[in-house]
Amino acid sequence: MGAGGGWPETPGQVLLAGRALSGSGKEVKGQHILDPRTGLPAQGHLAAWASHPSAALADAYSTAFLVMDAAEVEDFCRRHPEVWACAVAGYGSVRIFNPGLLA
């Protein structure tokens, strides 16, 4: 278990009342998201999801989390407790951040 609440398992249920959920990934469209820091395809995660009260922000965060590494996602979620994130670093490697929002 990493500091800040990430762990390698998936939630059984996610409550979304008053919240949006967005996901980004590479499996369907391939390497279509570029890391703005390098101009190269994102290397952070295979897939990422974000939940936030704002649908626009949930969408932006899921894309940003795809670019970030786990430590960056963890730090962001620690500073923004209203954000829930799930990131897949590799097959069988899932991290959940701010799990207090999960049932």
OpenMM code with the backbone's topology and positions (N, CA, C; nanometers):
from openmm import Vec3, app, unit

residues = "MET GLY ALA GLY GLY GLY TRP PRO GLU THR PRO GLY GLN VAL LEU LEU ALA GLY ARG ALA LEU SER GLY SER GLY LYS GLU VAL LYS GLY GLN HIS ILE LEU ASP PRO ARG THR GLY LEU PRO ALA GLN GLY HIS LEU ALA ALA TRP ALA SER HIS PRO SER ALA ALA LEU ALA ASP ALA TYR SER THR ALA PHE LEU VAL MET ASP ALA ALA GLU VAL GLU ASP PHE CYS ARG ARG HIS PRO GLU VAL TRP ALA CYS ALA VAL ALA GLY TYR GLY SER VAL ARG ILE PHE ASN PRO GLY LEU LEU ALA".split()
positions = [
    Vec3(0.0837, -0.1177, 0.0000),
    Vec3(0.0000, 0.0000, 0.0000),
    Vec3(0.0881, 0.1239, 0.0000),
    Vec3(0.0638, 0.2149, -0.0927),
    Vec3(0.1419, 0.3368, -0.0985),
    Vec3(0.0898, 0.4406, -0.0016),
    Vec3(0.1726, 0.5351, 0.0330),
    Vec3(0.1303, 0.6444, 0.1203),
    Vec3(0.0208, 0.7232, 0.0502),
    Vec3(-0.0760, 0.7690, 0.1249),
    Vec3(-0.1811, 0.8509, 0.0674),
    Vec3(-0.3037, 0.7729, 0.0251),
    Vec3(-0.3059, 0.6403, 0.0402),
    Vec3(-0.4285, 0.5670, 0.0206),
    Vec3(-0.4414, 0.4867, -0.1062),
    Vec3(-0.3405, 0.4753, -0.1904),
    Vec3(-0.3539, 0.3915, -0.3078),
    Vec3(-0.3327, 0.2460, -0.2721),
    Vec3(-0.4025, 0.1537, -0.3373),
    Vec3(-0.3799, 0.0120, -0.3114),
    Vec3(-0.4122, -0.0687, -0.4370),
    Vec3(-0.3575, -0.1887, -0.4497),
    Vec3(-0.3731, -0.2672, -0.5722),
    Vec3(-0.4989, -0.3540, -0.5734),
    Vec3(-0.6159, -0.2936, -0.5683),
    Vec3(-0.7411, -0.3666, -0.5828),
    Vec3(-0.8448, -0.2719, -0.6399),
    Vec3(-0.9560, -0.3258, -0.6886),
    Vec3(-1.0579, -0.2424, -0.7496),
    Vec3(-1.1785, -0.2304, -0.6586),
    Vec3(-1.2545, -0.1194, -0.6705),
    Vec3(-1.3717, -0.1019, -0.5852),
    Vec3(-1.4850, -0.1921, -0.6291),
    Vec3(-1.5680, -0.2337, -0.5332),
    Vec3(-1.6853, -0.3119, -0.5655),
    Vec3(-1.7990, -0.2227, -0.6128),
    Vec3(-1.8006, -0.0979, -0.5669),
    Vec3(-1.9079, -0.0060, -0.5991),
    Vec3(-1.8545, 0.1362, -0.5886),
    Vec3(-1.8976, 0.2228, -0.6795),
    Vec3(-1.8611, 0.3635, -0.6759),
    Vec3(-1.9901, 0.4436, -0.6734),
    Vec3(-2.0087, 0.5281, -0.5726),
    Vec3(-2.1280, 0.6118, -0.5632),
    Vec3(-2.1046, 0.7415, -0.6392),
    Vec3(-2.1914, 0.7691, -0.7359),
    Vec3(-2.1716, 0.8859, -0.8211),
    Vec3(-2.2818, 0.9905, -0.8071),
    Vec3(-2.3645, 0.9834, -0.7058),
    Vec3(-2.4692, 1.0837, -0.6880),
    Vec3(-2.4067, 1.2220, -0.6799),
    Vec3(-2.4437, 1.3097, -0.7729),
    Vec3(-2.3896, 1.4447, -0.7746),
    Vec3(-2.2466, 1.4535, -0.8246),
    Vec3(-2.1993, 1.3468, -0.8899),
    Vec3(-2.0608, 1.3431, -0.9379),
    Vec3(-2.0589, 1.2918, -1.0811),
    Vec3(-1.9493, 1.3173, -1.1494),
    Vec3(-1.9260, 1.2624, -1.2830),
    Vec3(-1.8090, 1.1660, -1.2758),
    Vec3(-1.8045, 1.0723, -1.3688),
    Vec3(-1.6932, 0.9781, -1.3807),
    Vec3(-1.6452, 0.9816, -1.5239),
    Vec3(-1.5149, 0.9957, -1.5420),
    Vec3(-1.4561, 0.9980, -1.6753),
    Vec3(-1.3377, 0.9029, -1.6803),
    Vec3(-1.3151, 0.8453, -1.7957),
    Vec3(-1.2014, 0.7556, -1.8126),
    Vec3(-1.1234, 0.7882, -1.9382),
    Vec3(-0.9957, 0.7628, -1.9331),
    Vec3(-0.9062, 0.7787, -2.0483),
    Vec3(-0.8168, 0.6561, -2.0538),
    Vec3(-0.7789, 0.6169, -2.1739),
    Vec3(-0.6930, 0.5000, -2.1853),
    Vec3(-0.6299, 0.4887, -2.3223),
    Vec3(-0.5446, 0.3897, -2.3364),
    Vec3(-0.4691, 0.3686, -2.4598),
    Vec3(-0.5138, 0.2444, -2.5366),
    Vec3(-0.5945, 0.1585, -2.4733),
    Vec3(-0.6251, 0.0300, -2.5338),
    Vec3(-0.7076, 0.0414, -2.6615),
    Vec3(-0.8035, 0.1318, -2.6684),
    Vec3(-0.8902, 0.1428, -2.7850),
    Vec3(-0.8275, 0.2289, -2.8950),
    Vec3(-0.7803, 0.3479, -2.8594),
    Vec3(-0.7276, 0.4418, -2.9582),
    Vec3(-0.5758, 0.4424, -2.9672),
    Vec3(-0.5093, 0.3622, -2.8869),
    Vec3(-0.3633, 0.3586, -2.8886),
    Vec3(-0.3027, 0.4817, -2.8227),
    Vec3(-0.1825, 0.5155, -2.8624),
    Vec3(-0.1058, 0.6262, -2.8031),
    Vec3(-0.1526, 0.7607, -2.8578),
    Vec3(-0.2757, 0.8003, -2.8258),
    Vec3(-0.3325, 0.9236, -2.8811),
    Vec3(-0.3203, 1.0446, -2.7892),
    Vec3(-0.2725, 1.0259, -2.6676),
    Vec3(-0.2580, 1.1371, -2.5728),
    Vec3(-0.1104, 1.1690, -2.5565),
    Vec3(-0.0761, 1.2954, -2.5769),
    Vec3(0.0629, 1.3389, -2.5661),
    Vec3(0.0886, 1.4011, -2.4296),
    Vec3(0.2067, 1.3776, -2.3780),
    Vec3(0.2507, 1.4405, -2.2541),
    Vec3(0.2973, 1.5811, -2.2906),
    Vec3(0.2305, 1.6856, -2.2404),
    Vec3(0.2690, 1.8220, -2.2781),
    Vec3(0.4089, 1.8608, -2.2306),
    Vec3(0.4632, 1.7846, -2.1341),
    Vec3(0.5980, 1.8146, -2.0839),
    Vec3(0.7062, 1.7707, -2.1805),
    Vec3(0.6743, 1.6678, -2.2616),
    Vec3(0.7753, 1.6121, -2.3522),
    Vec3(0.7360, 1.6185, -2.4995),
    Vec3(0.6063, 1.6297, -2.5267),
    Vec3(0.5573, 1.6249, -2.6638),
    Vec3(0.5477, 1.4818, -2.7167),
    Vec3(0.5792, 1.3841, -2.6330),
    Vec3(0.5764, 1.2431, -2.6713),
    Vec3(0.4500, 1.1770, -2.6173),
    Vec3(0.4146, 1.0583, -2.6698),
    Vec3(0.2978, 0.9883, -2.6161),
    Vec3(0.3091, 0.9668, -2.4652),
    Vec3(0.1954, 0.9767, -2.3964),
    Vec3(0.1895, 0.9594, -2.2513),
    Vec3(0.2435, 0.8229, -2.2114),
    Vec3(0.3262, 0.8200, -2.1079),
    Vec3(0.3854, 0.6960, -2.0590),
    Vec3(0.3394, 0.6597, -1.9186),
    Vec3(0.2608, 0.7457, -1.8531),
    Vec3(0.2258, 0.7263, -1.7128),
    Vec3(0.1453, 0.6025, -1.6820),
    Vec3(0.0307, 0.5838, -1.7475),
    Vec3(-0.0594, 0.4729, -1.7167),
    Vec3(-0.1227, 0.4192, -1.8447),
    Vec3(-0.1726, 0.2961, -1.8380),
    Vec3(-0.2481, 0.2386, -1.9496),
    Vec3(-0.3890, 0.2965, -1.9544),
    Vec3(-0.4468, 0.3225, -1.8362),
    Vec3(-0.5818, 0.3778, -1.8261),
    Vec3(-0.5940, 0.4535, -1.6946),
    Vec3(-0.6853, 0.5495, -1.6923),
    Vec3(-0.7094, 0.6259, -1.5697),
    Vec3(-0.8536, 0.6737, -1.5691),
    Vec3(-0.9112, 0.6792, -1.4487),
    Vec3(-1.0459, 0.7292, -1.4286),
    Vec3(-1.0402, 0.8377, -1.3224),
    Vec3(-1.1332, 0.9313, -1.3323),
    Vec3(-1.1439, 1.0365, -1.2313),
    Vec3(-1.2909, 1.0647, -1.2054),
    Vec3(-1.3211, 1.0949, -1.0808),
    Vec3(-1.4558, 1.1367, -1.0431),
    Vec3(-1.4459, 1.2710, -0.9719),
    Vec3(-1.5396, 1.3593, -1.0063),
    Vec3(-1.5426, 1.4946, -0.9503),
    Vec3(-1.6859, 1.5468, -0.9677),
    Vec3(-1.7304, 1.6416, -0.8872),
    Vec3(-1.8638, 1.6979, -0.9066),
    Vec3(-1.8838, 1.7632, -1.0441),
    Vec3(-1.7775, 1.8117, -1.1054),
    Vec3(-1.7837, 1.8738, -1.2382),
    Vec3(-1.7454, 1.7713, -1.3458),
    Vec3(-1.8336, 1.7497, -1.4438),
    Vec3(-1.8038, 1.6564, -1.5527),
    Vec3(-1.6836, 1.7034, -1.6341),
    Vec3(-1.6739, 1.8336, -1.6577),
    Vec3(-1.5613, 1.8857, -1.7352),
    Vec3(-1.4289, 1.8600, -1.6637),
    Vec3(-1.4273, 1.8809, -1.5319),
    Vec3(-1.3038, 1.8564, -1.4569),
    Vec3(-1.2725, 1.7077, -1.4481),
    Vec3(-1.3748, 1.6227, -1.4310),
    Vec3(-1.3504, 1.4783, -1.4284),
    Vec3(-1.2851, 1.4343, -1.5593),
    Vec3(-1.3327, 1.4875, -1.6715),
    Vec3(-1.2753, 1.4541, -1.8019),
    Vec3(-1.1307, 1.5011, -1.8123),
    Vec3(-1.1053, 1.6235, -1.7698),
    Vec3(-0.9682, 1.6769, -1.7752),
    Vec3(-0.8749, 1.5981, -1.6835),
    Vec3(-0.9221, 1.5646, -1.5640),
    Vec3(-0.8377, 1.4916, -1.4689),
    Vec3(-0.8060, 1.3508, -1.5182),
    Vec3(-0.9026, 1.2809, -1.5772),
    Vec3(-0.8729, 1.1447, -1.6241),
    Vec3(-0.7645, 1.1470, -1.7312),
    Vec3(-0.7672, 1.2471, -1.8173),
    Vec3(-0.6620, 1.2598, -1.9193),
    Vec3(-0.5289, 1.2960, -1.8548),
    Vec3(-0.5307, 1.3890, -1.7613),
    Vec3(-0.4069, 1.4282, -1.6924),
    Vec3(-0.3472, 1.3107, -1.6158),
    Vec3(-0.4316, 1.2300, -1.5513),
    Vec3(-0.3816, 1.1164, -1.4741),
    Vec3(-0.3208, 1.0100, -1.5645),
    Vec3(-0.3631, 1.0048, -1.6889),
    Vec3(-0.3036, 0.9107, -1.7838),
    Vec3(-0.1579, 0.9487, -1.8113),
    Vec3(-0.1290, 1.0767, -1.8062),
    Vec3(0.0065, 1.1274, -1.8320),
    Vec3(0.0955, 1.1166, -1.7077),
    Vec3(0.0368, 1.1390, -1.5897),
    Vec3(0.1135, 1.1412, -1.4648),
    Vec3(0.1573, 1.0021, -1.4204),
    Vec3(0.2639, 0.9976, -1.3400),
    Vec3(0.2986, 0.8704, -1.2755),
    Vec3(0.2195, 0.8612, -1.1443),
    Vec3(0.2265, 0.7458, -1.0768),
    Vec3(0.1465, 0.7224, -0.9563),
    Vec3(0.1755, 0.8242, -0.8470),
    Vec3(0.3003, 0.8625, -0.8291),
    Vec3(0.3344, 0.9598, -0.7246),
    Vec3(0.2706, 1.0956, -0.7531),
    Vec3(0.2657, 1.1345, -0.8804),
    Vec3(0.2039, 1.2625, -0.9166),
    Vec3(0.0529, 1.2586, -0.8950),
    Vec3(-0.0121, 1.1475, -0.9308),
    Vec3(-0.1560, 1.1340, -0.9084),
    Vec3(-0.1848, 1.1361, -0.7584),
    Vec3(-0.1051, 1.0630, -0.6827),
    Vec3(-0.1219, 1.0579, -0.5381),
    Vec3(-0.1090, 1.1974, -0.4763),
    Vec3(-0.0093, 1.2726, -0.5171),
    Vec3(0.0114, 1.4074, -0.4650),
    Vec3(-0.1053, 1.4986, -0.5015),
    Vec3(-0.1513, 1.4906, -0.6259),
    Vec3(-0.2639, 1.5736, -0.6689),
    Vec3(-0.3882, 1.5421, -0.5864),
    Vec3(-0.4188, 1.4130, -0.5709),
    Vec3(-0.5380, 1.3734, -0.4952),
    Vec3(-0.5274, 1.4103, -0.3477),
    Vec3(-0.4080, 1.4061, -0.2926),
    Vec3(-0.3889, 1.4471, -0.1532),
    Vec3(-0.4233, 1.5950, -0.1375),
    Vec3(-0.3868, 1.6760, -0.2375),
    Vec3(-0.4134, 1.8203, -0.2313),
    Vec3(-0.5556, 1.8569, -0.2735),
    Vec3(-0.6267, 1.7628, -0.3378),
    Vec3(-0.7633, 1.7873, -0.3861),
    Vec3(-0.8537, 1.6720, -0.3411),
    Vec3(-0.8970, 1.6732, -0.2154),
    Vec3(-0.9719, 1.5603, -0.1603),
    Vec3(-1.1062, 1.5341, -0.2278),
    Vec3(-1.1564, 1.6282, -0.3066),
    Vec3(-1.2832, 1.6073, -0.3771),
    Vec3(-1.2664, 1.5202, -0.5018),
    Vec3(-1.1420, 1.4889, -0.5374),
    Vec3(-1.1132, 1.4100, -0.6569),
    Vec3(-1.0859, 1.2651, -0.6184),
    Vec3(-1.1519, 1.1733, -0.6851),
    Vec3(-1.1246, 1.0300, -0.6743),
    Vec3(-1.0539, 0.9881, -0.8026),
    Vec3(-0.9537, 0.9043, -0.7921),
    Vec3(-0.8809, 0.8585, -0.9106),
    Vec3(-0.8511, 0.7094, -0.9021),
    Vec3(-0.8482, 0.6468, -1.0174),
    Vec3(-0.8078, 0.5076, -1.0317),
    Vec3(-0.7153, 0.5036, -1.1526),
    Vec3(-0.5972, 0.4472, -1.1351),
    Vec3(-0.4990, 0.4423, -1.2435),
    Vec3(-0.4484, 0.2998, -1.2609),
    Vec3(-0.4383, 0.2578, -1.3857),
    Vec3(-0.3868, 0.1258, -1.4195),
    Vec3(-0.2479, 0.1431, -1.4790),
    Vec3(-0.1464, 0.1045, -1.4016),
    Vec3(-0.0079, 0.1165, -1.4493),
    Vec3(0.0265, 0.0030, -1.5453),
    Vec3(-0.0337, -0.1123, -1.5240),
    Vec3(-0.0110, -0.2293, -1.6081),
    Vec3(-0.1171, -0.3312, -1.5751),
    Vec3(-0.1265, -0.4335, -1.6539),
    Vec3(-0.2274, -0.5356, -1.6289),
    Vec3(-0.2024, -0.5983, -1.4921),
    Vec3(-0.3046, -0.5920, -1.4047),
    Vec3(-0.2919, -0.6426, -1.2684),
    Vec3(-0.2366, -0.5417, -1.1708),
    Vec3(-0.2073, -0.4195, -1.2150),
    Vec3(-0.1513, -0.3158, -1.1287),
    Vec3(-0.2438, -0.1938, -1.1287),
    Vec3(-0.3365, -0.1910, -1.0324),
    Vec3(-0.4366, -0.0839, -1.0217),
    Vec3(-0.4118, -0.0080, -0.8920),
    Vec3(-0.4166, 0.1251, -0.9006),
    Vec3(-0.4038, 0.2094, -0.7795),
    Vec3(-0.5273, 0.2957, -0.7698),
    Vec3(-0.5833, 0.3056, -0.6502),
    Vec3(-0.6989, 0.3901, -0.6228),
    Vec3(-0.6550, 0.4989, -0.5258),
    Vec3(-0.6958, 0.6210, -0.5536),
    Vec3(-0.6581, 0.7349, -0.4716),
    Vec3(-0.7838, 0.8049, -0.4191),
    Vec3(-0.7801, 0.8488, -0.2942),
    Vec3(-0.8924, 0.9083, -0.2219),
    Vec3(-1.0081, 0.8100, -0.2126),
    Vec3(-0.9825, 0.6924, -0.1581),
    Vec3(-1.0847, 0.5874, -0.1529),
    Vec3(-1.1998, 0.6182, -0.0586),
    Vec3(-1.1940, 0.7252, 0.0194),
    Vec3(-1.3043, 0.7598, 0.1076),
    Vec3(-1.4322, 0.7895, 0.0310),
    Vec3(-1.4211, 0.8136, -0.1000),
    Vec3(-1.5383, 0.8418, -0.1819),
    Vec3(-1.6038, 0.7144, -0.2339),
    Vec3(-1.5458, 0.5994, -0.2042),
    Vec3(-1.5996, 0.4730, -0.2534),
    Vec3(-1.6850, 0.4073, -0.1467),
    Vec3(-1.7802, 0.3272, -0.1915),
    Vec3(-1.8659, 0.2539, -0.0974),
    Vec3(-1.8043, 0.1187, -0.0662),
] * unit.nanometer
topology = app.Topology()
chain = topology.addChain("A")
for resn in residues:
    res = topology.addResidue(resn, chain)
    for name in ("N", "CA", "C"):
        topology.addAtom(name, app.Element.getBySymbol(name[0]), res)
